[in-house]
Amino acid sequence: LIHLCCIFYSGAACNWDSCFVAANAAVNLLCMLSLVWTRLGGLAGSPRDSLRTVGCIFLYTSALPYFRQDYWNYLGIICSYVVGGVFWKANARLDGWGHGMFHLTLVPASHFLLRSAST
């Protein structure tokens, strides 16, 4: 689901620039196929899958400063993901609550993305 979100968020962030959306979709679809292939092989997700997801997030968010020159909302999104990453990394020490906290920290990221896309 996150890779589909990255594709559509990138469209909103870049004013549906066809080249950027196509490149973003290609990268995200390759990541999705890799994950599906891994799971069909009976293997669990790996840290490499998580790093691919982080890369896809940085790819779609890069549209804000590049296409919109919107550095303020870009900073807000990146800060939200950094705080979320701290919780995600501490998931084991938080007895499994880190993942949920990670998602709560993304509420501001959604606000910054929508605010940028609406201008």
C-alpha positions in Angstrom: 0.0 0.0 0.0 2.8 2.4 0.8 4.2 2.2 -2.7 0.8 3.0 -4.2 0.6 6.0 -1.9 4.0 7.1 -3.0 3.0 7.0 -6.7 -0.2 9.1 -6.1 1.4 11.4 -3.6 4.2 12.1 -6.2 1.5 13.1 -8.7 0.0 15.5 -6.3 3.4 16.9 -5.4 4.6 17.5 -8.9 1.4 18.8 -10.5 1.1 15.5 -12.4 4.3 15.9 -14.4 4.2 12.8 -16.6 7.9 12.1 -16.6 8.2 12.4 -12.8 5.1 10.3 -12.1 6.2 7.6 -14.6 9.7 7.4 -13.1 8.3 7.3 -9.6 5.8 4.7 -10.6 8.5 2.5 -12.2 10.7 2.6 -9.1 7.7 1.9 -6.7 6.4 -0.9 -8.9 9.8 -2.5 -9.0 9.9 -2.3 -5.2 6.5 -3.8 -4.9 7.4 -6.7 -7.3 10.5 -7.4 -5.3 8.6 -7.6 -2.1 5.9 -9.8 -3.6 8.6 -12.1 -5.1 10.3 -12.3 -1.7 7.0 -13.1 0.1 6.0 -15.7 -2.5 9.4 -17.4 -1.9 8.4 -17.8 1.8 10.8 -15.2 3.1 10.0 -12.4 5.5 10.6 -8.7 4.6 14.1 -7.5 5.2 15.8 -4.3 6.3 16.6 -3.9 2.6 12.8 -3.7 1.8 12.5 -0.9 4.5 15.4 1.0 2.9 13.7 0.8 -0.5 10.6 2.2 1.0 12.5 5.1 2.6 14.1 5.7 -0.8 10.6 5.8 -2.4 9.4 8.3 0.2 12.4 10.6 -0.4 11.8 10.3 -4.2 8.1 11.4 -4.0 8.8 14.2 -1.5 11.6 15.5 -3.7 8.9 16.9 -6.0 8.0 19.6 -3.5 11.2 21.6 -3.6 11.9 20.7 -7.3 8.5 21.4 -8.9 6.9 23.7 -6.4 9.9 25.4 -4.7 8.0 24.6 -1.5 10.8 24.1 1.0 8.7 24.8 4.1 6.2 22.0 3.6 9.0 19.7 2.4 10.8 20.4 5.7 7.6 19.6 7.6 7.3 16.3 5.8 10.9 15.3 6.3 10.7 16.2 10.0 7.6 14.1 10.4 9.3 11.1 8.8 12.4 11.6 11.0 10.4 11.6 14.2 8.5 8.6 12.9 11.7 6.9 12.1 12.9 7.3 15.7 9.7 5.5 16.9 10.0 2.8 14.2 13.6 2.1 15.1 12.6 1.9 18.8 9.7 -0.5 18.1 11.3 -3.5 20.0 12.1 -1.3 23.0 8.5 0.1 23.0 7.0 -3.4 23.1 5.6 -3.1 19.5 4.1 0.3 20.0 6.8 2.0 17.9 5.1 1.1 14.6 1.8 2.6 15.7 3.5 5.7 17.0 5.3 6.0 13.6 2.0 6.2 11.8 0.7 8.8 14.3 3.7 11.0 13.5 2.8 10.9 9.8 -0.4 12.8 10.4 1.5 16.1 10.1 3.2 14.8 7.0 -0.2 14.4 5.4 -1.1 17.9 6.4 2.1 19.4 4.8 1.6 17.4 1.6 -2.0 18.4 1.2 -1.2 22.0 2.1 1.5 22.1 -0.6 -0.6 20.3 -3.2 -3.5 22.8 -2.7 -1.4 25.8 -3.6 
